[in-house]
Amino acid sequence: MTAVSYVITVFNKEEYLPEVIRSLEAQIGIDTREYIFVDDGSSDNSVQVIKDCTKDLDAKTVIIQQENLGASWGTNAGVDAASHEWIKLCDGDDLLTPQSSKWLIEACETLNVDHAWGHSSYFEWQGVEDPLTREAPYPEMEVMEDGLKFFIRNNPANSTCMLFKKEFYKRAGGCDPRLVSPDQMLFLRLFAEGPGARVHGDVGLLPHAAPDRLSAQKGRSRYESILAMYFLILERPNLDAAHIDYAYQRALSRAERFHRKVYGGLFNRFLMSHIRSKIWQHKDKIKAIKDCLAAFTPDGTVDRPIDWKPGAGKSGKAGADFT
């Protein structure tokens, strides 16, 4: 019997939730399921919409309400409440393809790993097409032996594309509540803990114009991607030196490219550092990675603006400093 706990983080998503829940119900090959919605302090009618849309469903439904602490806090709370071994994540404005859970579990079981992720594509919100009826050819599946390097280089997926065993998630450290988005750090932690599977087919569908997505806030999103690498290296002192070197190179490259595109001009301090790194490695790469954070902040310092912190500084539990 295949049983899955679906953890859905929600913040002001009342418009999207009926379709999200429809995609959960459309999951094929799952015998037993539960839906755990974590409302992150929504000010709209998200909670009532969840209640209305799930009241007649056979699946067990849990609604957790918390103050606005960010999706990382919410994901951890949802996983803590989960009853089943397999956990499938979903953002409150994304859809799961009907084959999503089945494919990801099959990849884990066939390839003998404890976590997997798949591809995603976009759909037009309230468009003519029903995105859940798209053709879905059976995908290739592979073990990613060095998924950590892959996700240090870039993060081409979000948490909607992930599935894992609850025990493995806990062992890896789960989401980092110091970060708003669960995506970058969770991928890094899972692959630092052990190899995972990649499914070369769409398991998630993302709306083109969802409001308040962190990915749409480029400076803040890039900042968190560098901060995630910095945190990972600090918490895993035995991390392979090659991964630290690669994180150092990627942080410099990302900082230089962003600073040039946003502020213009070919020459800036991040460019010079990036060029210098090709011939002379910084003696303190961890500090050099941290220094790259300054490329993304409005005031050019490494310090996070208060409104970039989890909960925007509204809670004593959120917005922890990293220095």
C-alpha positions as protocol buffer text, in pm:
chain_id: "A"
residue {
  index: 1
  type: MET
  ca { x: 0 y: 0 z: 0 }
}
residue {
  index: 2
  type: THR
  ca { x: 138 y: 341 z: -100 }
}
residue {
  index: 3
  type: ALA
  ca { x: 69 y: 616 z: 152 }
}
residue {
  index: 4
  type: VAL
  ca { x: 174 y: 980 z: 116 }
}
residue {
  index: 5
  type: SER
  ca { x: 150 y: 1287 z: 337 }
}
residue {
  index: 6
  type: TYR
  ca { x: 112 y: 1602 z: 130 }
}
residue {
  index: 7
  type: VAL
  ca { x: 248 y: 1917 z: 297 }
}
residue {
  index: 8
  type: ILE
  ca { x: 114 y: 2237 z: 143 }
}
residue {
  index: 9
  type: THR
  ca { x: 243 y: 2574 z: 265 }
}
residue {
  index: 10
  type: VAL
  ca { x: -1 y: 2863 z: 220 }
}
residue {
  index: 11
  type: PHE
  ca { x: 23 y: 3239 z: 243 }
}
residue {
  index: 12
  type: ASN
  ca { x: -264 y: 3440 z: 95 }
}
residue {
  index: 13
  type: LYS
  ca { x: -346 y: 3189 z: -178 }
}
residue {
  index: 14
  type: GLU
  ca { x: -726 y: 3177 z: -162 }
}
residue {
  index: 15
  type: GLU
  ca { x: -755 y: 3221 z: -538 }
}
residue {
  index: 16
  type: TYR
  ca { x: -528 y: 2927 z: -616 }
}
residue {
  index: 17
  type: LEU
  ca { x: -625 y: 2675 z: -351 }
}
residue {
  index: 18
  type: PRO
  ca { x: -927 y: 2511 z: -521 }
}
residue {
  index: 19
  type: GLU
  ca { x: -705 y: 2416 z: -817 }
}
residue {
  index: 20
  type: VAL
  ca { x: -420 y: 2308 z: -589 }
}
residue {
  index: 21
  type: ILE
  ca { x: -657 y: 2076 z: -404 }
}
residue {
  index: 22
  type: ARG
  ca { x: -796 y: 1944 z: -731 }
}
residue {
  index: 23
  type: SER
  ca { x: -441 y: 1850 z: -833 }
}
residue {
  index: 24
  type: LEU
  ca { x: -389 y: 1671 z: -501 }
}
residue {
  index: 25
  type: GLU
  ca { x: -703 y: 1468 z: -553 }
}
residue {
  index: 26
  type: ALA
  ca { x: -591 y: 1386 z: -909 }
}
residue {
  index: 27
  type: GLN
  ca { x: -279 y: 1201 z: -789 }
}
residue {
  index: 28
  type: ILE
  ca { x: -277 y: 849 z: -933 }
}
residue {
  index: 29
  type: GLY
  ca { x: -134 y: 533 z: -778 }
}
residue {
  index: 30
  type: ILE
  ca { x: -166 y: 653 z: -417 }
}
residue {
  index: 31
  type: ASP
  ca { x: -375 y: 428 z: -190 }
}
residue {
  index: 32
  type: THR
  ca { x: -377 y: 639 z: 126 }
}
residue {
  index: 33
  type: ARG
  ca { x: -315 y: 1009 z: 156 }
}
residue {
  index: 34
  type: GLU
  ca { x: -340 y: 1296 z: 399 }
}
residue {
  index: 35
  type: TYR
  ca { x: -329 y: 1668 z: 329 }
}
residue {
  index: 36
  type: ILE
  ca { x: -146 y: 1891 z: 577 }
}
residue {
  index: 37
  type: PHE
  ca { x: -200 y: 2259 z: 505 }
}
residue {
  index: 38
  type: VAL
  ca { x: 22 y: 2503 z: 693 }
}
residue {
  index: 39
  type: ASP
  ca { x: -118 y: 2854 z: 681 }
}
residue {
  index: 40
  type: ASP
  ca { x: 162 y: 3105 z: 734 }
}
residue {
  index: 41
  type: GLY
  ca { x: -41 y: 3389 z: 881 }
}
residue {
  index: 42
  type: SER
  ca { x: -262 y: 3457 z: 578 }
}
residue {
  index: 43
  type: SER
  ca { x: -470 y: 3774 z: 589 }
}
residue {
  index: 44
  type: ASP
  ca { x: -715 y: 3656 z: 323 }
}
residue {
  index: 45
  type: ASN
  ca { x: -968 y: 3369 z: 329 }
}
residue {
  index: 46
  type: SER
  ca { x: -719 y: 3090 z: 257 }
}
residue {
  index: 47
  type: VAL
  ca { x: -810 y: 2885 z: 565 }
}
residue {
  index: 48
  type: GLN
  ca { x: -1182 y: 2899 z: 495 }
}
residue {
  index: 49
  type: VAL
  ca { x: -1123 y: 2802 z: 130 }
}
residue {
  index: 50
  type: ILE
  ca { x: -924 y: 2499 z: 246 }
}
residue {
  index: 51
  type: LYS
  ca { x: -1205 y: 2396 z: 479 }
}
residue {
  index: 52
  type: ASP
  ca { x: -1470 y: 2440 z: 210 }
}
residue {
  index: 53
  type: CYS
  ca { x: -1273 y: 2249 z: -56 }
}
residue {
  index: 54
  type: THR
  ca { x: -1177 y: 1954 z: 166 }
}
residue {
  index: 55
  type: LYS
  ca { x: -1490 y: 1900 z: 376 }
}
residue {
  index: 56
  type: ASP
  ca { x: -1624 y: 1623 z: 150 }
}
residue {
  index: 57
  type: LEU
  ca { x: -1294 y: 1452 z: 70 }
}
residue {
  index: 58
  type: ASP
  ca { x: -1204 y: 1105 z: 193 }
}
residue {
  index: 59
  type: ALA
  ca { x: -845 y: 1205 z: 268 }
}
residue {
  index: 60
  type: LYS
  ca { x: -752 y: 1311 z: 620 }
}
residue {
  index: 61
  type: THR
  ca { x: -701 y: 1687 z: 624 }
}
residue {
  index: 62
  type: VAL
  ca { x: -502 y: 1881 z: 882 }
}
residue {
  index: 63
  type: ILE
  ca { x: -482 y: 2262 z: 896 }
}
residue {
  index: 64
  type: ILE
  ca { x: -200 y: 2416 z: 1095 }
}
residue {
  index: 65
  type: GLN
  ca { x: -214 y: 2789 z: 1152 }
}
residue {
  index: 66
  type: GLN
  ca { x: 96 y: 2983 z: 1251 }
}
residue {
  index: 67
  type: GLU
  ca { x: 200 y: 3343 z: 1257 }
}
residue {
  index: 68
  type: ASN
  ca { x: 389 y: 3464 z: 952 }
}
residue {
  index: 69
  type: LEU
  ca { x: 726 y: 3289 z: 992 }
}
residue {
  index: 70
  type: GLY
  ca { x: 799 y: 3186 z: 634 }
}
residue {
  index: 71
  type: ALA
  ca { x: 763 y: 2871 z: 426 }
}
residue {
  index: 72
  type: SER
  ca { x: 1067 y: 2705 z: 585 }
}
residue {
  index: 73
  type: TRP
  ca { x: 905 y: 2718 z: 929 }
}
residue {
  index: 74
  type: GLY
  ca { x: 579 y: 2601 z: 776 }
}
residue {
  index: 75
  type: THR
  ca { x: 734 y: 2307 z: 593 }
}
residue {
  index: 76
  type: ASN
  ca { x: 902 y: 2181 z: 909 }
}
residue {
  index: 77
  type: ALA
  ca { x: 574 y: 2209 z: 1099 }
}
residue {
  index: 78
  type: GLY
  ca { x: 391 y: 2018 z: 827 }
}
residue {
  index: 79
  type: VAL
  ca { x: 649 y: 1739 z: 812 }
}
residue {
  index: 80
  type: ASP
  ca { x: 641 y: 1709 z: 1192 }
}
residue {
  index: 81
  type: ALA
  ca { x: 265 y: 1650 z: 1172 }
}
residue {
  index: 82
  type: ALA
  ca { x: 286 y: 1394 z: 890 }
}
residue {
  index: 83
  type: SER
  ca { x: 171 y: 1038 z: 956 }
}
residue {
  index: 84
  type: HIS
  ca { x: 320 y: 861 z: 655 }
}
residue {
  index: 85
  type: GLU
  ca { x: 671 y: 765 z: 550 }
}
residue {
  index: 86
  type: TRP
  ca { x: 658 y: 944 z: 214 }
}
residue {
  index: 87
  type: ILE
  ca { x: 628 y: 1324 z: 217 }
}
residue {
  index: 88
  type: LYS
  ca { x: 531 y: 1522 z: -92 }
}
residue {
  index: 89
  type: LEU
  ca { x: 565 y: 1900 z: -81 }
}
residue {
  index: 90
  type: CYS
  ca { x: 355 y: 2152 z: -271 }
}
residue {
  index: 91
  type: ASP
  ca { x: 353 y: 2531 z: -270 }
}
residue {
  index: 92
  type: GLY
  ca { x: 17 y: 2693 z: -213 }
}
residue {
  index: 93
  type: ASP
  ca { x: -5 y: 2825 z: -569 }
}
residue {
  index: 94
  type: ASP
  ca { x: 145 y: 2529 z: -760 }
}
residue {
  index: 95
  type: LEU
  ca { x: -17 y: 2220 z: -905 }
}
residue {
  index: 96
  type: LEU
  ca { x: 106 y: 1862 z: -900 }
}
residue {
  index: 97
  type: THR
  ca { x: 83 y: 1668 z: -1223 }
}
residue {
  index: 98
  type: PRO
  ca { x: -134 y: 1357 z: -1184 }
}
residue {
  index: 99
  type: GLN
  ca { x: 171 y: 1127 z: -1211 }
}
residue {
  index: 100
  type: SER
  ca { x: 387 y: 1334 z: -974 }
}
residue {
  index: 101
  type: SER
  ca { x: 379 y: 1121 z: -659 }
}
residue {
  index: 102
  type: LYS
  ca { x: 378 y: 789 z: -844 }
}
residue {
  index: 103
  type: TRP
  ca { x: 683 y: 873 z: -1054 }
}
residue {
  index: 104
  type: LEU
  ca { x: 886 y: 1013 z: -767 }
}
residue {
  index: 105
  type: ILE
  ca { x: 818 y: 715 z: -539 }
}
residue {
  index: 106
  type: GLU
  ca { x: 896 y: 474 z: -823 }
}
residue {
  index: 107
  type: ALA
  ca { x: 1228 y: 653 z: -880 }
}
residue {
  index: 108
  type: CYS
  ca { x: 1321 y: 624 z: -512 }
}
residue {
  index: 109
  type: GLU
  ca { x: 1224 y: 258 z: -486 }
}
residue {
  index: 110
  type: THR
  ca { x: 1378 y: 151 z: -817 }
}
residue {
  index: 111
  type: LEU
  ca { x: 1703 y: 339 z: -763 }
}
residue {
  index: 112
  type: ASN
  ca { x: 1722 y: 268 z: -388 }
}
residue {
  index: 113
  type: VAL
  ca { x: 1737 y: 627 z: -263 }
}
residue {
  index: 114
  type: ASP
  ca { x: 1535 y: 819 z: -5 }
}
residue {
  index: 115
  type: HIS
  ca { x: 1454 y: 1138 z: -196 }
}
residue {
  index: 116
  type: ALA
  ca { x: 1375 y: 1247 z: -549 }
}
residue {
  index: 117
  type: TRP
  ca { x: 1289 y: 1553 z: -749 }
}
residue {
  index: 118
  type: GLY
  ca { x: 1146 y: 1610 z: -1093 }
}
residue {
  index: 119
  type: HIS
  ca { x: 1104 y: 1882 z: -1351 }
}
residue {
  index: 120
  type: SER
  ca { x: 838 y: 2150 z: -1369 }
}
residue {
  index: 121
  type: SER
  ca { x: 676 y: 2367 z: -1632 }
}
residue {
  index: 122
  type: TYR
  ca { x: 456 y: 2674 z: -1637 }
}
residue {
  index: 123
  type: PHE
  ca { x: 89 y: 2704 z: -1711 }
}
residue {
  index: 124
  type: GLU
  ca { x: -138 y: 2997 z: -1778 }
}
residue {
  index: 125
  type: TRP
  ca { x: -351 y: 3066 z: -1474 }
}
residue {
  index: 126
  type: GLN
  ca { x: -721 y: 3066 z: -1568 }
}
residue {
  index: 127
  type: GLY
  ca { x: -626 y: 2986 z: -1927 }
}
residue {
  index: 128
  type: VAL
  ca { x: -824 y: 2774 z: -2170 }
}
residue {
  index: 129
  type: GLU
  ca { x: -610 y: 2463 z: -2124 }
}
residue {
  index: 130
  type: ASP
  ca { x: -660 y: 2228 z: -1828 }
}
residue {
  index: 131
  type: PRO
  ca { x: -297 y: 2177 z: -1720 }
}
residue {
  index: 132
  type: LEU
  ca { x: -379 y: 1846 z: -1551 }
}
residue {
  index: 133
  type: THR
  ca { x: -469 y: 1689 z: -1887 }
}
residue {
  index: 134
  type: ARG
  ca { x: -136 y: 1757 z: -2055 }
}
residue {
  index: 135
  type: GLU
  ca { x: 31 y: 1464 z: -2224 }
}
residue {
  index: 136
  type: ALA
  ca { x: 287 y: 1308 z: -1991 }
}
residue {
  index: 137
  type: PRO
  ca { x: 524 y: 1056 z: -2152 }
}
residue {
  index: 138
  type: TYR
  ca { x: 697 y: 820 z: -1914 }
}
residue {
  index: 139
  type: PRO
  ca { x: 1022 y: 987 z: -1801 }
}
residue {
  index: 140
  type: GLU
  ca { x: 1379 y: 873 z: -1766 }
}
residue {
  index: 141
  type: MET
  ca { x: 1496 y: 836 z: -1406 }
}
residue {
  index: 142
  type: GLU
  ca { x: 1852 y: 849 z: -1275 }
}
residue {
  index: 143
  type: VAL
  ca { x: 2053 y: 858 z: -955 }
}
residue {
  index: 144
  type: MET
  ca { x: 2233 y: 1188 z: -900 }
}
residue {
  index: 145
  type: GLU
  ca { x: 2556 y: 1081 z: -734 }
}
residue {
  index: 146
  type: ASP
  ca { x: 2672 y: 1443 z: -698 }
}
residue {
  index: 147
  type: GLY
  ca { x: 2344 y: 1627 z: -670 }
}
residue {
  index: 148
  type: LEU
  ca { x: 2509 y: 1862 z: -421 }
}
residue {
  index: 149
  type: LYS
  ca { x: 2735 y: 2008 z: -691 }
}
residue {
  index: 150
  type: PHE
  ca { x: 2438 y: 2030 z: -927 }
}
residue {
  index: 151
  type: PHE
  ca { x: 2238 y: 2239 z: -680 }
}
residue {
  index: 152
  type: ILE
  ca { x: 2533 y: 2451 z: -576 }
}
residue {
  index: 153
  type: ARG
  ca { x: 2560 y: 2548 z: -940 }
}
residue {
  index: 154
  type: ASN
  ca { x: 2194 y: 2640 z: -972 }
}
residue {
  index: 155
  type: ASN
  ca { x: 1853 y: 2562 z: -828 }
}
residue {
  index: 156
  type: PRO
  ca { x: 1631 y: 2473 z: -1125 }
}
residue {
  index: 157
  type: ALA
  ca { x: 1345 y: 2341 z: -912 }
}
residue {
  index: 158
  type: ASN
  ca { x: 1135 y: 2436 z: -613 }
}
residue {
  index: 159
  type: SER
  ca { x: 995 y: 2236 z: -324 }
}
residue {
  index: 160
  type: THR
  ca { x: 683 y: 2140 z: -523 }
}
residue {
  index: 161
  type: CYS
  ca { x: 914 y: 1911 z: -724 }
}
residue {
  index: 162
  type: MET
  ca { x: 1038 y: 1717 z: -418 }
}
residue {
  index: 163
  type: LEU
  ca { x: 945 y: 1395 z: -244 }
}
residue {
  index: 164
  type: PHE
  ca { x: 1134 y: 1227 z: 39 }
}
residue {
  index: 165
  type: LYS
  ca { x: 1109 y: 992 z: 332 }
}
residue {
  index: 166
  type: LYS
  ca { x: 1028 y: 1166 z: 658 }
}
residue {
  index: 167
  type: GLU
  ca { x: 1318 y: 1005 z: 846 }
}
residue {
  index: 168
  type: PHE
  ca { x: 1568 y: 1111 z: 579 }
}
residue {
  index: 169
  type: TYR
  ca { x: 1436 y: 1469 z: 588 }
}
residue {
  index: 170
  type: LYS
  ca { x: 1488 y: 1477 z: 964 }
}
residue {
  index: 171
  type: ARG
  ca { x: 1835 y: 1332 z: 938 }
}
residue {
  index: 172
  type: ALA
  ca { x: 1936 y: 1589 z: 678 }
}
residue {
  index: 173
  type: GLY
  ca { x: 1816 y: 1874 z: 901 }
}
residue {
  index: 174
  type: GLY
  ca { x: 1494 y: 1966 z: 719 }
}
residue {
  index: 175
  type: CYS
  ca { x: 1432 y: 2326 z: 619 }
}
residue {
  index: 176
  type: ASP
  ca { x: 1637 y: 2607 z: 769 }
}
residue {
  index: 177
  type: PRO
  ca { x: 1404 y: 2849 z: 955 }
}
residue {
  index: 178
  type: ARG
  ca { x: 1662 y: 3126 z: 916 }
}
residue {
  index: 179
  type: LEU
  ca { x: 1564 y: 3136 z: 548 }
}
residue {
  index: 180
  type: VAL
  ca { x: 1225 y: 3233 z: 407 }
}
residue {
  index: 181
  type: SER
  ca { x: 1228 y: 2993 z: 114 }
}
residue {
  index: 182
  type: PRO
  ca { x: 1273 y: 2620 z: 180 }
}
residue {
  index: 183
  type: ASP
  ca { x: 1398 y: 2549 z: -169 }
}
residue {
  index: 184
  type: GLN
  ca { x: 1773 y: 2611 z: -197 }
}
residue {
  index: 185
  type: MET
  ca { x: 1881 y: 2498 z: 151 }
}
residue {
  index: 186
  type: LEU
  ca { x: 1659 y: 2191 z: 148 }
}
residue {
  index: 187
  type: PHE
  ca { x: 1802 y: 2067 z: -181 }
}
residue {
  index: 188
  type: LEU
  ca { x: 2155 y: 2128 z: -50 }
}
residue {
  index: 189
  type: ARG
  ca { x: 2091 y: 1952 z: 280 }
}
residue {
  index: 190
  type: LEU
  ca { x: 1924 y: 1649 z: 123 }
}
residue {
  index: 191
  type: PHE
  ca { x: 2201 y: 1595 z: -132 }
}
residue {
  index: 192
  type: ALA
  ca { x: 2471 y: 1661 z: 128 }
}
residue {
  index: 193
  type: GLU
  ca { x: 2312 y: 1380 z: 329 }
}
residue {
  index: 194
  type: GLY
  ca { x: 2296 y: 1129 z: 44 }
}
residue {
  index: 195
  type: PRO
  ca { x: 2228 y: 1068 z: -327 }
}
residue {
  index: 196
  type: GLY
  ca { x: 1882 y: 1123 z: -467 }
}
residue {
  index: 197
  type: ALA
  ca { x: 1692 y: 1055 z: -786 }
}
residue {
  index: 198
  type: ARG
  ca { x: 1606 y: 1282 z: -1073 }
}
residue {
  index: 199
  type: VAL
  ca { x: 1289 y: 1231 z: -1276 }
}
residue {
  index: 200
  type: HIS
  ca { x: 1314 y: 1381 z: -1624 }
}
residue {
  index: 201
  type: GLY
  ca { x: 946 y: 1462 z: -1647 }
}
residue {
  index: 202
  type: ASP
  ca { x: 714 y: 1730 z: -1514 }
}
residue {
  index: 203
  type: VAL
  ca { x: 596 y: 1665 z: -1159 }
}
residue {
  index: 204
  type: GLY
  ca { x: 501 y: 2025 z: -1081 }
}
residue {
  index: 205
  type: LEU
  ca { x: 317 y: 2301 z: -1264 }
}
residue {
  index: 206
  type: LEU
  ca { x: 385 y: 2664 z: -1177 }
}
residue {
  index: 207
  type: PRO
  ca { x: 151 y: 2953 z: -1260 }
}
residue {
  index: 208
  type: HIS
  ca { x: 301 y: 3230 z: -1473 }
}
residue {
  index: 209
  type: ALA
  ca { x: 176 y: 3513 z: -1255 }
}
residue {
  index: 210
  type: ALA
  ca { x: 153 y: 3391 z: -897 }
}
residue {
  index: 211
  type: PRO
  ca { x: 179 y: 3682 z: -649 }
}
residue {
  index: 212
  type: ASP
  ca { x: 453 y: 3714 z: -389 }
}
residue {
  index: 213
  type: ARG
  ca { x: 677 y: 3436 z: -516 }
}
residue {
  index: 214
  type: LEU
  ca { x: 1026 y: 3471 z: -373 }
}
residue {
  index: 215
  type: SER
  ca { x: 1170 y: 3386 z: -715 }
}
residue {
  index: 216
  type: ALA
  ca { x: 1011 y: 3705 z: -849 }
}
residue {
  index: 217
  type: GLN
  ca { x: 1210 y: 3909 z: -595 }
}
residue {
  index: 218
  type: LYS
  ca { x: 1545 y: 3866 z: -764 }
}
residue {
  index: 219
  type: GLY
  ca { x: 1777 y: 4035 z: -515 }
}
residue {
  index: 220
  type: ARG
  ca { x: 1624 y: 3865 z: -215 }
}
residue {
  index: 221
  type: SER
  ca { x: 1611 y: 3528 z: -391 }
}
residue {
  index: 222
  type: ARG
  ca { x: 1977 y: 3546 z: -498 }
}
residue {
  index: 223
  type: TYR
  ca { x: 2074 y: 3659 z: -150 }
}
residue {
  index: 224
  type: GLU
  ca { x: 1910 y: 3352 z: 2 }
}
residue {
  index: 225
  type: SER
  ca { x: 2080 y: 3122 z: -248 }
}
residue {
  index: 226
  type: ILE
  ca { x: 2423 y: 3245 z: -135 }
}
residue {
  index: 227
  type: LEU
  ca { x: 2321 y: 3244 z: 231 }
}
residue {
  index: 228
  type: ALA
  ca { x: 2211 y: 2882 z: 197 }
}
residue {
  index: 229
  type: MET
  ca { x: 2555 y: 2779 z: 71 }
}
residue {
  index: 230
  type: TYR
  ca { x: 2719 y: 2975 z: 352 }
}
residue {
  index: 231
  type: PHE
  ca { x: 2501 y: 2810 z: 617 }
}
residue {
  index: 232
  type: LEU
  ca { x: 2556 y: 2463 z: 472 }
}
residue {
  index: 233
  type: ILE
  ca { x: 2935 y: 2496 z: 487 }
}
residue {
  index: 234
  type: LEU
  ca { x: 2923 y: 2624 z: 845 }
}
residue {
  index: 235
  type: GLU
  ca { x: 2699 y: 2342 z: 966 }
}
residue {
  index: 236
  type: ARG
  ca { x: 2893 y: 2065 z: 788 }
}
residue {
  index: 237
  type: PRO
  ca { x: 3260 y: 2114 z: 877 }
}
residue {
  index: 238
  type: ASN
  ca { x: 3349 y: 1787 z: 706 }
}
residue {
  index: 239
  type: LEU
  ca { x: 3204 y: 1894 z: 372 }
}
residue {
  index: 240
  type: ASP
  ca { x: 3427 y: 1796 z: 82 }
}
residue {
  index: 241
  type: ALA
  ca { x: 3679 y: 2069 z: -7 }
}
residue {
  index: 242
  type: ALA
  ca { x: 3582 y: 2042 z: -373 }
}
residue {
  index: 243
  type: HIS
  ca { x: 3224 y: 2142 z: -291 }
}
residue {
  index: 244
  type: ILE
  ca { x: 3344 y: 2439 z: -85 }
}
residue {
  index: 245
  type: ASP
  ca { x: 3567 y: 2549 z: -374 }
}
residue {
  index: 246
  type: TYR
  ca { x: 3276 y: 2520 z: -614 }
}
residue {
  index: 247
  type: ALA
  ca { x: 3043 y: 2715 z: -383 }
}
residue {
  index: 248
  type: TYR
  ca { x: 3309 y: 2987 z: -361 }
}
residue {
  index: 249
  type: GLN
  ca { x: 3334 y: 3013 z: -741 }
}
residue {
  index: 250
  type: ARG
  ca { x: 2956 y: 3011 z: -788 }
}
residue {
  index: 251
  type: ALA
  ca { x: 2899 y: 3277 z: -522 }
}
residue {
  index: 252
  type: LEU
  ca { x: 3150 y: 3511 z: -687 }
}
residue {
  index: 253
  type: SER
  ca { x: 3004 y: 3449 z: -1032 }
}
residue {
  index: 254
  type: ARG
  ca { x: 2646 y: 3502 z: -916 }
}
residue {
  index: 255
  type: ALA
  ca { x: 2736 y: 3822 z: -730 }
}
residue {
  index: 256
  type: GLU
  ca { x: 2926 y: 3972 z: -1023 }
}
residue {
  index: 257
  type: ARG
  ca { x: 2655 y: 3891 z: -1277 }
}
residue {
  index: 258
  type: PHE
  ca { x: 2372 y: 4025 z: -1062 }
}
residue {
  index: 259
  type: HIS
  ca { x: 2555 y: 4344 z: -969 }
}
residue {
  index: 260
  type: ARG
  ca { x: 2641 y: 4414 z: -1333 }
}
residue {
  index: 261
  type: LYS
  ca { x: 2287 y: 4355 z: -1458 }
}
residue {
  index: 262
  type: VAL
  ca { x: 2118 y: 4561 z: -1186 }
}
residue {
  index: 263
  type: TYR
  ca { x: 2364 y: 4846 z: -1139 }
}
residue {
  index: 264
  type: GLY
  ca { x: 2531 y: 4853 z: -1481 }
}
residue {
  index: 265
  type: GLY
  ca { x: 2896 y: 4902 z: -1565 }
}
residue {
  index: 266
  type: LEU
  ca { x: 3143 y: 4635 z: -1657 }
}
residue {
  index: 267
  type: PHE
  ca { x: 3385 y: 4684 z: -1370 }
}
residue {
  index: 268
  type: ASN
  ca { x: 3291 y: 4634 z: -1006 }
}
residue {
  index: 269
  type: ARG
  ca { x: 3456 y: 4481 z: -704 }
}
residue {
  index: 270
  type: PHE
  ca { x: 3280 y: 4149 z: -758 }
}
residue {
  index: 271
  type: LEU
  ca { x: 3418 y: 4123 z: -1111 }
}
residue {
  index: 272
  type: MET
  ca { x: 3772 y: 4179 z: -990 }
}
residue {
  index: 273
  type: SER
  ca { x: 3726 y: 3921 z: -713 }
}
residue {
  index: 274
  type: HIS
  ca { x: 3584 y: 3675 z: -963 }
}
residue {
  index: 275
  type: ILE
  ca { x: 3876 y: 3721 z: -1204 }
}
residue {
  index: 276
  type: ARG
  ca { x: 4129 y: 3705 z: -921 }
}
residue {
  index: 277
  type: SER
  ca { x: 3977 y: 3378 z: -798 }
}
residue {
  index: 278
  type: LYS
  ca { x: 4076 y: 3210 z: -1124 }
}
residue {
  index: 279
  type: ILE
  ca { x: 4444 y: 3252 z: -1047 }
}
residue {
  index: 280
  type: TRP
  ca { x: 4451 y: 3304 z: -669 }
}
residue {
  index: 281
  type: GLN
  ca { x: 4220 y: 3129 z: -426 }
}
residue {
  index: 282
  type: HIS
  ca { x: 4101 y: 3334 z: -130 }
}
residue {
  index: 283
  type: LYS
  ca { x: 4256 y: 3205 z: 192 }
}
residue {
  index: 284
  type: ASP
  ca { x: 3918 y: 3223 z: 369 }
}
residue {
  index: 285
  type: LYS
  ca { x: 3660 y: 3101 z: 120 }
}
residue {
  index: 286
  type: ILE
  ca { x: 3379 y: 3095 z: 373 }
}
residue {
  index: 287
  type: LYS
  ca { x: 3427 y: 3466 z: 443 }
}
residue {
  index: 288
  type: ALA
  ca { x: 3452 y: 3533 z: 69 }
}
residue {
  index: 289
  type: ILE
  ca { x: 3117 y: 3361 z: 14 }
}
residue {
  index: 290
  type: LYS
  ca { x: 2961 y: 3570 z: 290 }
}
residue {
  index: 291
  type: ASP
  ca { x: 3106 y: 3890 z: 139 }
}
residue {
  index: 292
  type: CYS
  ca { x: 2921 y: 3812 z: -186 }
}
residue {
  index: 293
  type: LEU
  ca { x: 2592 y: 3877 z: -7 }
}
residue {
  index: 294
  type: ALA
  ca { x: 2660 y: 4249 z: -38 }
}
residue {
  index: 295
  type: ALA
  ca { x: 2597 y: 4231 z: -414 }
}
residue {
  index: 296
  type: PHE
  ca { x: 2226 y: 4177 z: -359 }
}
residue {
  index: 297
  type: THR
  ca { x: 2128 y: 4417 z: -79 }
}
residue {
  index: 298
  type: PRO
  ca { x: 2001 y: 4771 z: -144 }
}
residue {
  index: 299
  type: ASP
  ca { x: 2267 y: 4926 z: 80 }
}
residue {
  index: 300
  type: GLY
  ca { x: 2556 y: 4712 z: -43 }
}
residue {
  index: 301
  type: THR
  ca { x: 2627 y: 4544 z: 292 }
}
residue {
  index: 302
  type: VAL
  ca { x: 2606 y: 4178 z: 384 }
}
residue {
  index: 303
  type: ASP
  ca { x: 2333 y: 4244 z: 640 }
}
residue {
  index: 304
  type: ARG
  ca { x: 1982 y: 4133 z: 551 }
}
residue {
  index: 305
  type: PRO
  ca { x: 1722 y: 4408 z: 530 }
}
residue {
  index: 306
  type: ILE
  ca { x: 1464 y: 4351 z: 801 }
}
residue {
  index: 307
  type: ASP
  ca { x: 1189 y: 4285 z: 547 }
}
residue {
  index: 308
  type: TRP
  ca { x: 1394 y: 4002 z: 393 }
}
residue {
  index: 309
  type: LYS
  ca { x: 1395 y: 3801 z: 714 }
}
residue {
  index: 310
  type: PRO
  ca { x: 1146 y: 3526 z: 795 }
}
residue {
  index: 311
  type: GLY
  ca { x: 835 y: 3688 z: 937 }
}
residue {
  index: 312
  type: ALA
  ca { x: 977 y: 4029 z: 842 }
}
residue {
  index: 313
  type: GLY
  ca { x: 1096 y: 4072 z: 1200 }
}
residue {
  index: 314
  type: LYS
  ca { x: 746 y: 4029 z: 1346 }
}
residue {
  index: 315
  type: SER
  ca { x: 838 y: 3738 z: 1572 }
}
residue {
  index: 316
  type: GLY
  ca { x: 1108 y: 3675 z: 1826 }
}
residue {
  index: 317
  type: LYS
  ca { x: 1148 y: 3328 z: 1671 }
}
residue {
  index: 318
  type: ALA
  ca { x: 1198 y: 3455 z: 1318 }
}
residue {
  index: 319
  type: GLY
  ca { x: 1454 y: 3672 z: 1146 }
}
residue {
  index: 320
  type: ALA
  ca { x: 1756 y: 3526 z: 1325 }
}
residue {
  index: 321
  type: ASP
  ca { x: 2086 y: 3696 z: 1253 }
}
residue {
  index: 322
  type: PHE
  ca { x: 2358 y: 3490 z: 1087 }
}
residue {
  index: 323
  type: THR
  ca { x: 2668 y: 3678 z: 1197 }
}
